[in-house]
Amino acid sequence: MGELTNTADVVIIGGGIVGASTAFHLAEQGQKNVVLCERDLLAQASTGLCVGGIRQQFSHPANILLSQEVVRLFERFEEEFGVDIQFRQAGYIFLAQHSDTWEDVKTSVQIQHKYGVPVELLPPEEIKSRWAYLEVNDLEGGTFCPEDGYADPYLVTMAFANAARRLGVHIREQTHVTAISVEHGRIRGVSTTQGPISAPIIVNTAGAWGGEIARMAGLKIPVKPYRRQVFATKAFDLIPRPVPMVIDLDSLFYFRGEDPCIILGMSDREETSSFNTHVDRAFLERVIEAAVYRAPVLEKAEILRGWGGLYAITPDENPIIGVIPEIEGFLCAVGFSGHGFQHGPAVGRILAELICKGQTDFDLTPFAHDRFGKIRGKSERRAI
Ligand SMILES: Cc1cc2nc3c(=O)[nH]c(=O)nc-3n(C[C@H](O)[C@H](O)[C@H](O)COP(=O)(O)OP(=O)(O)OC[C@H]3O[C@@H](n4cnc5c(N)ncnc54)[C@H](O)[C@@H]3O)c2cc1C
């Protein structure tokens, strides 16, 4: 593992997509002496367990802008990083069953069009003519954006981490941060299982554990872990390729192609906050029911395996990104719900600008940590 550097200019806590992207962008923008501490191995937590979707179909302009930046980056990723991240622009289909969901979708599409997202509003018969395997009789309508798709989260994270290493970042795996030292309102450093590191700046990119890291610095932030379960079928060729990401907005069931199989998942509205990631067979039955309802041909698919990972969720389902003014030198980028993989690459750039230049052009107001209490309910209506 090599000697642990015991001083740093910046310590990043967490080696998922957000931490790896931040490490790369810091080094790329000229920041020296950056250390990333990951208690396990890189990309083994939410990032490695996620389904890799990226879509511009959000309701909040800030989320649309983050996705647009990353879609453009993924389109040229291999050129820049020399890694094929398996980016497939197979599109995302959102389906609305209830009339209020459909009204909400149409409002979001107006916002998406304002930002130049090439999303189409489709009546049920048009959906059926393009994707004959979908049941549409109960639908009010749907949307399709052909630029959306999916990529391999592990490959993207490792590409950022390897590029960061080449630029001099020290990436310390199996290095658990156990305490944060704050003196007179200023960050002084961290204690880790491999020894202490003194540093004036800490970036909290610990995903579902982001609340715990903030607590180590004496701060309470409203980020909670929630289990999300995913299942993969055995090889299944009865749905023609490419299979877009299909999201049933009313049931929160989704599926997409992952050759040679199909990946299925569903957000469980009844899940309570915990770090539990066990697979629940009873929940699988509900996923299968939703799958066969929406794409009856999936009745012929066999489930090969399932796994659970964690969403990190805030009260309005948008992340907390930026400096935390109460503690000098403390930054957070946590609480991404189901869109941290796709937003992490842009968020790393934004955090690096904040650290290297003291400012960023990206308006972080919707993601400010002190916004809670000023807003009610969800501010992102397309969080699933
Ligand atoms: C089933 C599922 C499907 C998903 N699908 C999508 C999708 O399609 N598209 C999308 O954009 N997003 C999706 N997501 C969400 C996405 O996975 C997350 O938003 C994203 O991976 C968050 O990245 P991260 O770097 O913040 O967190 P993580 O990847 O969880 O990384 C945080 C890291 O911090 C480390 N850590 C924690 N505490 C400490 C400590 N004390 N010391 C050192 N290290 C520490 C952890 O070990 C972990 O590796 C999905 C998530 C799940 C669970």
Ligand as a Chemical Component Dictionary entry (heavy atoms), coordinates in Angstrom:
data_LIG
# 
_chem_comp.id                   LIG 
_chem_comp.type                 NON-POLYMER 
_chem_comp.pdbx_formal_charge   0 
_chem_comp.three_letter_code    LIG 
# 
loop_
_chem_comp_atom.comp_id 
_chem_comp_atom.atom_id 
_chem_comp_atom.alt_atom_id 
_chem_comp_atom.type_symbol 
_chem_comp_atom.charge 
_chem_comp_atom.model_Cartn_x 
_chem_comp_atom.model_Cartn_y 
_chem_comp_atom.model_Cartn_z 
_chem_comp_atom.pdbx_ordinal 
LIG C1  C1  C 0 -29.548 -0.008 -6.938  1  
LIG C2  C2  C 0 -29.076 1.366  -7.311  2  
LIG C3  C3  C 0 -29.269 1.833  -8.594  3  
LIG C4  C4  C 0 -28.816 3.094  -8.945  4  
LIG N1  N1  N 0 -28.946 3.520  -10.233 5  
LIG C5  C5  C 0 -28.433 4.710  -10.606 6  
LIG C6  C6  C 0 -28.486 5.118  -11.956 7  
LIG O1  O1  O 0 -29.011 4.427  -12.819 8  
LIG N2  N2  N 0 -27.927 6.317  -12.273 9  
LIG C7  C7  C 0 -27.352 7.118  -11.344 10 
LIG O2  O2  O 0 -26.892 8.198  -11.704 11 
LIG N3  N3  N 0 -27.270 6.750  -10.053 12 
LIG C8  C8  C 0 -27.814 5.571  -9.665  13 
LIG N4  N4  N 0 -27.762 5.186  -8.361  14 
LIG C9  C9  C 0 -27.246 6.123  -7.372  15 
LIG C10 C10 C 0 -25.741 6.113  -7.393  16 
LIG O3  O3  O 0 -25.265 4.794  -7.228  17 
LIG C11 C11 C 0 -25.203 7.003  -6.276  18 
LIG O4  O4  O 0 -25.872 8.240  -6.256  19 
LIG C12 C12 C 0 -23.709 7.258  -6.493  20 
LIG O5  O5  O 0 -23.038 6.040  -6.725  21 
LIG C13 C13 C 0 -23.145 7.965  -5.288  22 
LIG O6  O6  O 0 -21.742 7.980  -5.441  23 
LIG P1  P1  P 0 -20.837 8.397  -4.222  24 
LIG O7  O7  O 0 -19.455 8.472  -4.723  25 
LIG O8  O8  O 0 -21.453 9.604  -3.598  26 
LIG O9  O9  O 0 -21.079 7.236  -3.150  27 
LIG P2  P2  P 0 -20.460 5.774  -3.031  28 
LIG O10 O10 O 0 -20.250 5.130  -4.334  29 
LIG O11 O11 O 0 -21.306 5.050  -2.032  30 
LIG O12 O12 O 0 -19.032 6.067  -2.418  31 
LIG C14 C14 C 0 -18.887 6.521  -1.089  32 
LIG C15 C15 C 0 -17.656 5.836  -0.540  33 
LIG O13 O13 O 0 -17.345 6.392  0.724   34 
LIG C16 C16 C 0 -16.699 5.362  1.461   35 
LIG N5  N5  N 0 -16.716 5.719  2.869   36 
LIG C17 C17 C 0 -17.799 5.853  3.684   37 
LIG N6  N6  N 0 -17.402 6.175  4.924   38 
LIG C18 C18 C 0 -16.051 6.259  4.901   39 
LIG C19 C19 C 0 -15.060 6.552  5.889   40 
LIG N7  N7  N 0 -15.403 6.838  7.146   41 
LIG N8  N8  N 0 -13.752 6.532  5.504   42 
LIG C20 C20 C 0 -13.384 6.255  4.219   43 
LIG N9  N9  N 0 -14.286 5.964  3.261   44 
LIG C21 C21 C 0 -15.605 5.978  3.587   45 
LIG C22 C22 C 0 -17.530 4.131  1.139   46 
LIG O14 O14 O 0 -16.823 2.927  1.399   47 
LIG C23 C23 C 0 -17.834 4.344  -0.340  48 
LIG O15 O15 O 0 -16.940 3.648  -1.186  49 
LIG C24 C24 C 0 -28.192 3.922  -7.981  50 
LIG C25 C25 C 0 -27.986 3.449  -6.686  51 
LIG C26 C26 C 0 -28.412 2.167  -6.346  52 
LIG C27 C27 C 0 -28.174 1.664  -4.950  53 
# 
loop_
_chem_comp_bond.comp_id 
_chem_comp_bond.atom_id_1 
_chem_comp_bond.atom_id_2 
_chem_comp_bond.value_order 
_chem_comp_bond.pdbx_ordinal 
LIG C1  C2  SING 1  
LIG C2  C3  SING 2  
LIG C2  C26 DOUB 3  
LIG C3  C4  DOUB 4  
LIG C4  N1  SING 5  
LIG C4  C24 SING 6  
LIG N1  C5  DOUB 7  
LIG C5  C6  SING 8  
LIG C5  C8  SING 9  
LIG C6  O1  DOUB 10 
LIG C6  N2  SING 11 
LIG N2  C7  SING 12 
LIG C7  O2  DOUB 13 
LIG C7  N3  SING 14 
LIG N3  C8  DOUB 15 
LIG C8  N4  SING 16 
LIG N4  C9  SING 17 
LIG N4  C24 SING 18 
LIG C9  C10 SING 19 
LIG C10 O3  SING 20 
LIG C10 C11 SING 21 
LIG C11 O4  SING 22 
LIG C11 C12 SING 23 
LIG C12 O5  SING 24 
LIG C12 C13 SING 25 
LIG C13 O6  SING 26 
LIG O6  P1  SING 27 
LIG P1  O7  DOUB 28 
LIG P1  O8  SING 29 
LIG P1  O9  SING 30 
LIG O9  P2  SING 31 
LIG P2  O10 DOUB 32 
LIG P2  O11 SING 33 
LIG P2  O12 SING 34 
LIG O12 C14 SING 35 
LIG C14 C15 SING 36 
LIG C15 O13 SING 37 
LIG C15 C23 SING 38 
LIG O13 C16 SING 39 
LIG C16 N5  SING 40 
LIG C16 C22 SING 41 
LIG N5  C17 SING 42 
LIG N5  C21 SING 43 
LIG C17 N6  DOUB 44 
LIG N6  C18 SING 45 
LIG C18 C19 SING 46 
LIG C18 C21 DOUB 47 
LIG C19 N7  SING 48 
LIG C19 N8  DOUB 49 
LIG N8  C20 SING 50 
LIG C20 N9  DOUB 51 
LIG N9  C21 SING 52 
LIG C22 O14 SING 53 
LIG C22 C23 SING 54 
LIG C23 O15 SING 55 
LIG C24 C25 DOUB 56 
LIG C25 C26 SING 57 
LIG C26 C27 SING 58 
# 
